[in-house]
């Protein structure tokens, strides 16, 4: 509990946020909390404003990420409210772009998943460099995807060069689209395995839906963070959780 005069110790703020007292001091040193006066003995004196700042920062970090949340709070404490709000706006714009990209990737992937690869001919297919140019990715990315087990191209007799047939090209295009939508490699594997095994795009739809749900959770966290930032800037004192 804080003192009767409203002063709060680092441990009081730490208990409120579920962090350590040292982390509270680190936040103060980093400019995440407003400047705190010190007692004659050199101890920081925190109060309700620091509590509001801590709540706002923790909520912002959940929605916008720690780097953006830190930059927002520093801008506020530097008196640069327009700069802080610009960072918040940029976070919402980035999330919106991710939603649009996910929607486009879902539509494109459904079309790609529905394609039936042509039967391969002995000389058909692309080499790594050709496929990289075709997809607009680096050749090194294709090799990483192969190392992760997502691609399994054949090899040319004699030279041993990789040769990507029609099915490999389709799979590489799907991986490229899912990576653009920020799916980790370990979540892409079941999508491809399901498509290869059964021809079903159920795993694909599940992956897209999972990513959509993640963006929705982030949007809700952004809303909470923005609300607490507004209360902090306006000097309102939200009730303790």
VOBA-865020 format. One record per residue: residue in one letter; x, y, z of N, C-alpha, C in turn. Coordinates in steps of 0.02 Angstrom, whole numbers, plus 50000, padded with zeros to 5 digits. Example, Ala and Ser with C-alpha at 12.3 -4.5 7.8 and 13.67 -1.06 7.14 Angstrom:
a506604971650390506154977550390506604983550390s506424988850354506844994750357506455000250394
END
This chain:
x500434994050000500005000050000500445006250000x500185011749968500555017949970500465021450036x500815026750045500775030650106500135034850108x499985037250167499365041150175499385047550135x499985050250122500025056550084499985055450009x499845049249988499775047749917500415045649883x500975045749919501605043649889501605036049880x501915033849826501955026749810502695024749806x502835018849831503505016149826503565012049762x504175010749738504255006349680503894999649688x503914996949748503594990449759502844990949752x502544996849769501824997649761501634997449687x502025000949646501895000849574502034993949545x502554990749571502724984149546502164979149558x501864979349616501314974749632500714976149587x500604982549572500044984349529500104981349460x500714981249433500824978949364501064971749360x501204968649417501444961849416502164961349390x502574966349406503274966449385503704967549446x504354967949437504804968949493504894976449507x505104977949568505244984849585505814987649543x506294983349525506844985649483506594987549414x506104983849389505824985549324505484992349326x505154993949381504865000649389505405005949385x505965004749419506515009549416506785010149345x506825004449310507055004649240506585008749197x505925008049208505445011949170505545019449183x505675021049246505785028149263506405030749229x506945026749228507565028949197507495029449121x507045025449092506955025349019506475030748995x506175034549040505705039749020505005037149007x504885030849023504205028049015503745031049068x504015032349127503645035749180503865043049182x503445047449206503645054549210504185055349263x504565060849261505085061949311504795061549382x505185058549426504965057749495505425061549542x505145065649587505575069149635505885064149683x506405066049715506745061649763506715064549833x506715060149881506735062149951507445064449968x507525067750025508205069750045508695063850048x508425057850058508855051950060508995049149991x508685052149939508825049949871508335045049842x507795043449880507305038649855506795042249810x506585038849756506075041749713505405041949748x505015047149734504345047649761503855047249702x503505041749697503005040749646502315042549673x501855043949627501175045649649500675042949598x500055045449601499525042849558499675043949484x500025049349467500195050449396500655045049370x501125042849410501565037449389501185030949382x500695029949426500275023949420499895024049354x499605029849336499245030349272499715029149213x500315031849217500795030949163500975023549156x501075020149212501255013149210500695008949179x500085010349200499515006649171499455007949096x499555014149076499505015849005500045012348966x500655012448991501215009348955501105001748947x500914998549001500834991248998500284989348949x499744993248947499204991848900499424993348829x499794998848818500045000348752500514994948727x500934992348771501414987148751501054980848727x500494979248758500124973248737499834974048667x499644980048649499344981048584499834983148530x500284987748546500724990648496501434987948497x501594984148549502274981748557502664986348602x503184983648634503554987448683503924993448653x504204992648593504574998148563504135004248550x503545002948520503085008448506502825011448571x502645007148619502385009648683502905014048717x503525011948716504055015948747504115022748712x504105022648645504175028848607503585033548620x502985030748626502395034848640502455038348707x502635034548758502675037448825503235042648829x503785041348796504325046248796504115052648762x503745052048706503505057948671503025061948715x502575058548750502115061948795502495065848848x502995062648878503365065948932503835071348907x503975071248841504375076648811503925082448789x503275081848800502815087148780502615086748707x502765081148674502625080348603502015075848593x501435078448612500815074448604500675072848531x500755077548484500635075748414501085069848391x501715069848413502155064348395501915057748424x501685057948487501435051848518500825049148482x500365053648464499755051448428499915049048358x500435051848327500645049448261500885042248265x501235040548319501455033648327500865028948337x500365031248375499755027248384499405026248317x499345031648279499015031148213499385026348168x500055026648170500455022148127500335014848146x500255013548210500105006748231499445004148205x498935008448206498285006448179498315005548103x498685009948070498755009347997499115002947978x499635001148016499994994948002499544988848013x499144989048065498684983448077498174982848021x497924988547998497444988447943497764985547880x498384987347866498724984647807498814977147814x498944974847875499014967647885498354964047873x497804967247893497144964247880497014963747804x497184969047768497074968947696497524963747663x498154963347686498614958447657498374951347672x498114950247732497864943647751497264941747708x496824946447697496244945047656496444943347584x496914947247558497154945947490497514939247486x497914937847538498274931447538497784925647542x497264926347582496764920947587496424919647521x496234924947486495904924047422496384920947370x496994923447370497484920847322497664913647338x497744912147401497934905347420497384900347404x496764902447412496214897947393496254896347319x496414901447279496474900247207497074895747192x497634897047225498224892947214498114885847237x497794885047295497674878347322497224874247277x496794877647240496334874147196496634872247129x497244874447116497554872747053497794865547054x497704862147000497944855346992498594855646952x499154853746982499784854146945499784849846883x500104852346831500184848346771500664842646784x500554836946751501034831446761501724833546738x502234831946776502904834146757503184830446697x503584833846658503944830846603504674830346623x505064826246590505754825346612506164831746616x506024836646574506414842846574506034848746602x505434847446630505024853046654505284855646720x505114861846736505274864646801505734870546797x505844873546855506264879446861506844877946909x507404881246897507944881046945507814886246999x508224886147051508124890447109508094897747089x508574900047050508584907047030507984909146990x507764904646945507184906246903506554906746945x506474902146993505874902347035505884908447081x506484910147106506534916047149506304922347112x506524923047050506304928847010505554928546997x505314922646983504594921646968504154923647027x504384922147088503994923547148504164930247180x504714933347159504924939547189505214938747258x505564933147269505894931847333506624930447320x507014929947373507714928247366507804920747359x508324918847322508474911747315508634908647383x508934912547427509104910047494508464908347533x507914912047521507284910447555507024903647534x507084902147470506864895547446507274890047478x507924891147488508344886047519508154885247592x507984890747626507764890247696507114886247700x506654887647655506014884047655506124876647642x506604875147599506764868147585507064864847647x507524868347681507834865647742507314864447796x506784868547796506254867747846505754862247827x505864859147770505434853647748504804855847713x504764862247695504164864647661504184863347586x504774862947558504854861647487505294855547479x505164851747427505554845747414505664845047338x506054849547309506164849247237506584843247216x506494841247154506914835847128507604838447109x508024834047087508704835747067508814833646995x509184837746958509354836046890509864830446890x509764825446849510264820146843510924823146818x511464820946847512114823346825512334829546861x511964834946857512174841346888511974841746961x511424838546980511184838947049510834845347066x510724849747015510384856047027509654854747046x509394859047090508694858547108508264860147047x507714856547040507254857746986506544857747016x506214863447013505544864247041505024862946987x504644857446996504094856046950503484860046966x502934858946928502324862846938502054862547010x502064856547040501814856047109502264859747157x502924859447145503394863047187503294870647181x503164872947120503054880047109502424882347147x501904878147143501294879847179501424880247254x501784875347281501924875347352502354881347372x502844883047331503274888747345502874895247344x502394895747299501974901747295501554902247358x501294896547383500894896647444501314898647504x501924895947508502364897747563502524905247561x502664907847502502824914947495502244919347519x501634917347501501054921347521500934920847596x501014914947624500914914247696501454917847735x502064917747710502604921447744502464929047741x502204931247684502024938347678501494940147729x501054935447744500534936447795500794934947865x501454933947871501804933247935501644926747971x501524921447934501444914847965502134911947977x502264909248037502904905948049502954899448011x503574897247999503684891347958503344885147986x503344884448053503064878348081502304877948074x501984883648060501264883548050501084882647976x501574883547933501454882647861501464875247843x501874871347879501944864247862501284860547859x500844861147911500214857347906499774859647849x499834865847828499444868147770499654864347708x500294863947696500534860447637500424852947642x500534850147701500444842947709499724840947696x499254845047722498554843547711498364843947638x498634848947603498484849847533498774844147492x499394842147507499714836747470499374830047483x499174828947546498904822447564498194821447540x497774826447547497064825647532496804830347479x497214835247461496974840247413496514845247447x496454844947514496004849347551496354855747572x495984861147571496264867547593496004869347663x495774864247701495514865547769496054868547813x496664865647809497204868347851497364875447831x497314876847767497434883647742496934888447773x496304886647771495784890947799495884891847874x496084886547908496214887047980496784891747995x497314891547954497884895947964497684903147954x497294904547903497064911347890496614913747946x496164909347969495704911248023496094912548088x496604908548102496994909548162497354916248160x497634917948102497974924348095497474930148103x496874929348075496354934448082496164935548154x496104929948192495934930548263496484934048301x497104932748282497674936048315497654943548303x497484945648242497434952748227496854955948266x496324952248274495754954848313495954955948386x496324951148413496554951948483497014958048489x497444959048440497884964848442497484971248438x496974971348395496564977348389496214978948454x495974973848489495644974948554496154977648605x496764974948603497284977248649497474984448633x497494986148569497634993048549497094997748576x496474995648572495924999748597495995001048671x496164995848709496264996748781496855001448795x497395000448758497975004648768497835011948751x497475013148697497305019948678496865023248731x496405019348759495955022048810496345024148872x496815019948894497195021648953497685027348939x497935027748878498365033448860497965039848863x497355039648837496925045648840496795047748912x496655042948955496535044649026497155047549058x497725044949039498345047449069498475054749045x498415055848980498535062548953498025067448981x497405065148989496875069649014496905070449090x497335066549123497385067249196496845063449234x496495058949200495985055149234496305049449272x495985047249325496265042049367495825035849364x495995030949322495575024949318495595021049382x495055017449395495025013549456495545008049454x495805006249511496285000849515495944994349493x496324990049456496024983749436495904979249496
END
